[in-house]
């Protein structure tokens, strides 16, 4: 007992539970520091070009779970004399029943590991999976997040990514450009089909195509229709020339016809000529 301290403070200091709580706080604090440092190192490694593991959040989450599991186990065992092995054995038995109710979650988790560790897809890839056509934003423990070129976000279960056909397109081989054309009363589907045909013929004279040009509408307004035209090349050597050829081919659709322009000029009232 420490002399000069009140009796109630001496009781707290000599209480075994108080010492255990203080030790538990210190261990958990150290665990938090270690987790922060390890996650920071992992993120830095993932940002390096050619890293063996892609920058997916599932890797970071797994590392965080492992570190905290070790820290909590040490805390329970050393500070509160809890039989951690007994808890793990009980969890093993109960895990069989739990897994039956979480089959989809477990499938998605395993699928996420396959997708990440086997580098099937990783953030930054351009993929086509079902109706999703866009750039992979993240691979989490349950789903893969894809944002398409219209900024729509698609949530795809990892089990679907690992078990179905996924088409990967190299970013450098994809050529995309924005364009607008006039609403002049023509059939919209026929106009788009004609623009895609002309763009295909023009691009094929410059570079071989892997995927023919396709046009997706992004906005329709009073003064015209805005769209995105994309196509995939087999060889990116002439990507700039291919984009130029495609734009030149569809350029006539982006402006009013000359006869309409002349007609509008004729309908514009002319100021009378004054003579003195």
C-alpha positions as CSV (number, residue, x, y, z in Angstrom):
1,X,0.0,0.0,0.0
2,X,1.3,3.4,-1.0
3,X,1.8,5.9,1.9
4,X,0.3,9.3,1.6
5,X,-2.6,8.2,-0.8
6,X,-6.2,8.1,0.2
7,X,-7.6,4.7,1.1
8,X,-10.0,4.6,-1.8
9,X,-7.1,5.2,-4.3
10,X,-5.0,2.5,-2.7
11,X,-8.0,0.1,-3.0
12,X,-8.2,0.9,-6.8
13,X,-4.5,0.5,-7.3
14,X,-4.3,-2.8,-5.5
15,X,-7.4,-4.1,-7.3
16,X,-6.5,-6.9,-9.8
17,X,-9.4,-6.0,-12.1
18,X,-8.2,-2.4,-12.4
19,X,-4.7,-3.6,-13.4
20,X,-6.2,-5.9,-15.9
21,X,-8.3,-3.2,-17.5
22,X,-5.3,-0.9,-17.7
23,X,-3.3,-3.6,-19.3
24,X,-6.1,-4.4,-21.7
25,X,-6.3,-0.7,-22.8
26,X,-2.6,-0.6,-23.4
27,X,-2.6,-3.8,-25.4
28,X,-5.6,-2.7,-27.5
29,X,-3.9,0.7,-28.0
30,X,-0.8,-1.0,-29.2
31,X,-2.9,-3.1,-31.5
32,X,-4.5,0.0,-33.0
33,X,-1.0,1.5,-33.6
34,X,0.3,-1.7,-35.2
35,X,-2.9,-2.0,-37.4
36,X,-2.5,1.7,-38.6
37,X,1.2,1.2,-39.4
38,X,0.7,-2.1,-41.2
39,X,-2.3,-0.8,-43.3
40,X,-0.3,2.2,-44.2
41,X,2.6,0.1,-45.4
42,X,0.2,-2.2,-47.4
43,X,-1.4,0.8,-49.1
44,X,2.0,2.1,-50.0
45,X,3.1,-1.2,-51.4
46,X,-0.1,-1.5,-53.4
47,X,0.5,1.8,-55.1
48,X,3.8,0.7,-56.5
49,X,3.7,-0.3,-60.1
50,X,4.1,-4.0,-60.6
51,X,3.1,-4.8,-57.0
52,X,2.2,-8.5,-56.6
53,X,-1.1,-7.6,-54.9
54,X,-3.6,-5.2,-56.5
55,X,-5.0,-2.2,-54.5
56,X,-8.2,-3.8,-53.5
57,X,-9.9,-3.1,-50.1
58,X,-10.3,-6.8,-49.4
59,X,-6.6,-7.2,-48.7
60,X,-6.6,-4.3,-46.3
61,X,-9.7,-5.6,-44.5
62,X,-8.2,-9.1,-44.1
63,X,-5.0,-7.7,-42.7
64,X,-6.9,-5.5,-40.3
65,X,-9.1,-8.5,-39.1
66,X,-6.0,-10.6,-38.5
67,X,-4.2,-8.0,-36.5
68,X,-7.2,-7.2,-34.3
69,X,-8.0,-10.9,-33.8
70,X,-4.5,-11.4,-32.5
71,X,-4.7,-8.3,-30.3
72,X,-8.1,-9.2,-28.8
73,X,-6.9,-12.8,-28.2
74,X,-3.8,-11.6,-26.3
75,X,-6.0,-9.2,-24.3
76,X,-8.5,-11.9,-23.3
77,X,-5.9,-14.5,-22.5
78,X,-3.4,-12.4,-20.5
79,X,-5.6,-9.8,-18.9
80,X,-8.8,-11.7,-18.1
81,X,-7.6,-15.4,-18.1
82,X,-10.1,-16.3,-20.8
83,X,-9.5,-19.6,-22.6
84,X,-9.2,-18.4,-26.2
85,X,-8.6,-22.0,-27.5
86,X,-12.0,-23.0,-26.0
87,X,-13.7,-20.0,-27.7
88,X,-12.1,-20.9,-31.0
89,X,-13.3,-24.5,-30.6
90,X,-16.8,-23.4,-29.9
91,X,-16.7,-21.1,-32.8
92,X,-15.6,-24.0,-35.0
93,X,-18.6,-26.0,-34.1
94,X,-21.0,-23.1,-34.3
95,X,-19.4,-22.0,-37.6
96,X,-20.8,-25.0,-39.4
97,X,-24.4,-23.9,-38.6
98,X,-23.5,-20.3,-39.2
99,X,-22.0,-21.1,-42.6
100,X,-25.3,-22.7,-43.8
101,X,-27.0,-19.3,-43.3
102,X,-24.2,-17.3,-44.9
103,X,-23.5,-19.3,-48.0
104,X,-23.8,-16.4,-50.3
105,X,-21.6,-14.2,-48.1
106,X,-18.9,-16.9,-47.9
107,X,-19.1,-17.5,-51.7
108,X,-18.6,-13.8,-52.3
109,X,-15.7,-13.6,-49.8
110,X,-13.9,-16.6,-51.4
111,X,-14.7,-15.2,-54.8
112,X,-13.2,-11.8,-53.8
113,X,-10.0,-13.6,-52.7
114,X,-9.8,-15.4,-56.0
115,X,-10.5,-12.3,-58.0
116,X,-7.8,-10.4,-56.1
117,X,-5.0,-12.9,-55.5
118,X,-5.3,-14.4,-59.0
119,X,-5.5,-10.8,-60.5
120,X,-8.6,-11.6,-62.5
121,X,-9.6,-8.0,-62.2
122,X,-8.3,-5.1,-60.0
123,X,-9.1,-1.4,-59.6
124,X,-8.6,0.5,-62.9
125,X,-9.5,-2.4,-65.2
126,X,-12.0,-1.9,-67.9
127,X,-14.3,-4.9,-67.9
128,X,-17.6,-6.0,-69.4
129,X,-19.5,-8.4,-67.1
130,X,-23.2,-8.9,-67.9
131,X,-24.8,-5.5,-68.3
132,X,-21.9,-3.7,-66.6
133,X,-19.4,-2.1,-68.9
134,X,-17.0,0.2,-67.1
135,X,-14.0,0.7,-64.9
136,X,-13.5,-1.3,-61.7
137,X,-13.4,1.0,-58.7
138,X,-12.9,-1.5,-55.9
139,X,-13.0,-5.2,-55.0
140,X,-14.3,-5.6,-51.4
141,X,-15.0,-8.7,-49.4
142,X,-18.5,-9.0,-50.9
143,X,-18.7,-7.2,-54.2
144,X,-16.9,-5.6,-57.1
145,X,-17.8,-2.0,-57.8
146,X,-17.8,-0.9,-61.4
147,X,-18.5,2.6,-62.7
148,X,-19.6,2.9,-66.3
149,X,-18.9,5.7,-68.7
150,X,-22.2,7.4,-67.8
151,X,-21.1,7.5,-64.1
152,X,-23.6,4.8,-63.1
153,X,-22.3,2.5,-60.4
154,X,-22.8,-1.3,-60.8
155,X,-22.5,-3.6,-57.7
156,X,-21.5,-7.1,-58.9
157,X,-21.2,-10.0,-56.4
158,X,-17.7,-11.4,-56.3
159,X,-19.1,-15.0,-56.8
160,X,-20.5,-13.8,-60.2
161,X,-17.2,-12.3,-61.3
162,X,-15.2,-15.5,-60.5
163,X,-17.7,-17.9,-62.0
164,X,-18.9,-16.2,-65.2
165,X,-17.2,-14.8,-68.3
166,X,-15.7,-11.4,-67.8
167,X,-14.2,-9.5,-70.7
168,X,-11.2,-7.3,-69.9
169,X,-10.3,-4.5,-72.3
170,X,-6.9,-2.9,-72.2
171,X,-7.4,0.8,-71.4
172,X,-5.0,1.9,-74.2
173,X,-7.0,0.0,-76.8
174,X,-10.3,1.7,-76.0
175,X,-10.9,4.9,-77.9
176,X,-13.7,7.1,-76.6
177,X,-14.9,10.5,-77.7
178,X,-17.9,12.8,-77.0
179,X,-20.1,14.2,-79.8
180,X,-23.4,15.9,-80.4
181,X,-25.7,15.8,-83.4
182,X,-28.8,17.7,-84.4
183,X,-32.4,16.7,-83.8
184,X,-33.8,17.2,-87.3
185,X,-36.7,14.9,-87.2
186,X,-34.9,11.8,-88.6
187,X,-35.4,8.4,-87.0
188,X,-32.9,8.4,-84.0
189,X,-32.1,4.7,-84.2
190,X,-31.5,4.9,-88.0
191,X,-29.3,8.0,-87.5
192,X,-27.1,6.2,-84.9
193,X,-26.8,3.1,-87.0
194,X,-25.7,5.2,-89.9
195,X,-23.2,7.0,-87.8
196,X,-21.8,3.8,-86.4
197,X,-21.5,2.3,-90.0
198,X,-19.7,5.4,-91.3
199,X,-17.3,5.5,-88.3
200,X,-16.5,1.8,-88.7
201,X,-15.7,2.2,-92.4
202,X,-13.5,5.2,-91.7
203,X,-11.6,3.6,-88.8
204,X,-11.0,0.3,-90.7
205,X,-9.0,2.3,-93.3
206,X,-6.7,3.5,-90.5
207,X,-6.4,0.6,-88.0
208,X,-7.9,-2.8,-87.4
209,X,-10.9,-3.0,-85.1
210,X,-11.3,-5.4,-82.1
211,X,-14.8,-4.0,-81.4
212,X,-16.9,-1.9,-83.8
213,X,-17.9,1.6,-82.9
214,X,-20.9,2.0,-80.7
215,X,-22.8,5.1,-79.7
216,X,-24.5,5.6,-76.4
217,X,-26.8,8.6,-75.8
218,X,-26.0,10.6,-72.7
219,X,-28.4,13.6,-73.0
220,X,-31.2,14.9,-75.2
221,X,-32.0,18.6,-75.3
222,X,-33.8,21.2,-77.3
223,X,-30.8,22.0,-79.4
224,X,-29.4,18.6,-80.0
225,X,-28.4,15.1,-78.8
226,X,-25.2,14.4,-76.9
227,X,-23.6,11.0,-77.0
228,X,-20.4,9.1,-76.5
229,X,-18.8,7.0,-79.2
230,X,-16.4,4.3,-78.4
231,X,-14.5,1.5,-80.2
232,X,-11.7,-0.9,-79.4
233,X,-8.6,-1.2,-81.6
234,X,-6.4,-4.3,-82.0
235,X,-3.4,-2.0,-82.4
236,X,-3.1,1.4,-80.6
237,X,-0.3,2.7,-82.8
238,X,-2.8,4.8,-84.8
239,X,-5.3,5.5,-82.1
240,X,-5.2,9.3,-82.7
241,X,-5.7,8.8,-86.4
242,X,-8.5,6.4,-85.8
243,X,-10.3,8.9,-83.6
244,X,-9.9,11.6,-86.1
245,X,-11.2,9.4,-88.9
246,X,-14.3,8.5,-86.9
247,X,-15.1,12.1,-86.0
248,X,-14.7,13.2,-89.7
249,X,-17.0,10.4,-90.7
250,X,-19.8,11.5,-88.4
251,X,-19.2,15.2,-88.7
252,X,-22.1,15.8,-91.2
253,X,-24.5,14.7,-88.5
254,X,-23.3,17.3,-86.1
255,X,-24.5,20.3,-88.0
256,X,-27.6,21.5,-89.8
257,X,-28.0,20.7,-93.4
258,X,-26.9,23.5,-95.8
259,X,-30.3,23.8,-97.4
260,X,-31.9,24.3,-93.9
261,X,-29.3,26.9,-93.2
262,X,-30.1,28.8,-96.5
263,X,-33.8,28.5,-95.7
264,X,-33.4,30.0,-92.3
265,X,-31.3,32.8,-93.8
266,X,-34.1,33.6,-96.3
267,X,-36.7,33.6,-93.6
268,X,-34.7,36.2,-91.6
269,X,-36.2,39.6,-92.2
270,X,-33.8,42.0,-94.1
271,X,-33.5,45.6,-93.0
272,X,-34.7,48.0,-95.8
273,X,-32.0,49.7,-97.7
274,X,-32.2,53.4,-97.3
275,X,-31.3,55.7,-100.2
276,X,-30.7,59.4,-99.9
